Amino acid sequence: MKTVDAVSKHEIDMVKTVLENKYGQLYSDIWKVGVNVSLRIGDLLSLKYEQLNLTDRSLVLVEAKTGKHKNIRLNSTAVDIINRRRRENPDDEWLFQVHCNRAKGKPVSRTSVSRVFKEAGDRLGLTISTHSMRKSRGMALYNDGVAIEKIAKVLNHSNTSSTLRYLGITNKEILATYDQYEL
């Protein structure tokens, strides 16, 4: 399996811009909501409006991959995108619903999103995929000094060693801190 990058906050905005300009608002919205809620792509694309509590700014779901319960606080960026999408598509059932005749009334496919994200990454010289949204959120939290235990909870990891591995924090990097920080 090919490793994908977590992208910086600046690169997150660059990806959003390329997606919006080259592939349309739908893919840009998927990227921005995905980065803000850190769900796996299957869970993100299966979201229905009825699951989203915009009054409490919350989302409760069971992750498809792990079967674990996940409680998410929808931040203002996610809420704004959700509200706009709802206004623009009042009859949609799915948050990211297809409107072309061939797949009308269904959520956008994982395959379609994967292809578009790869192409956008190629344009920017980044190795990204649908999982980069989740990974980028974890790395942004880590770079901002959020405790690894809290990041593990956000990503719904069972333990912090999984989170360290997920973020690419290696034993070599940990050992290097002894030389980097002499007191």
C-alpha angles and dihedrals in degrees: 000000000000116000115238128208131247105225129218124250090259091050090049088061092045091053091048091052094049091047093049096045099040106027106022142253094294094065093041089052092049089052095047096045090043093053090048099048100032096217124153111258095252092055092043095051092046094059115125124198090241089065094056117088102196093174091062091027090232143132125192120188145147112246112240095217100046105020088229123140115246128195115197131189108216108223123214093266092055093043092050092051092045092049092048093048090049092051092048094045107028094165096052120115096192124059090227102033127168118237101187116107096246096061102014115161095019130103116262111271126255088230092057093048092046092052094047094046091049091050091048090050091049090053089054097039092248129130099226137152137167089286091059090080092062094039092049092054091051092048093047089054091047093048090050090056099256110160114262089233090059092047089051089055092048091052091041092236117163094227142008094248088064089051093049090050091045091053091046096245102157132197088245090059091047092051090048090063089072089065096037096053111044112167 
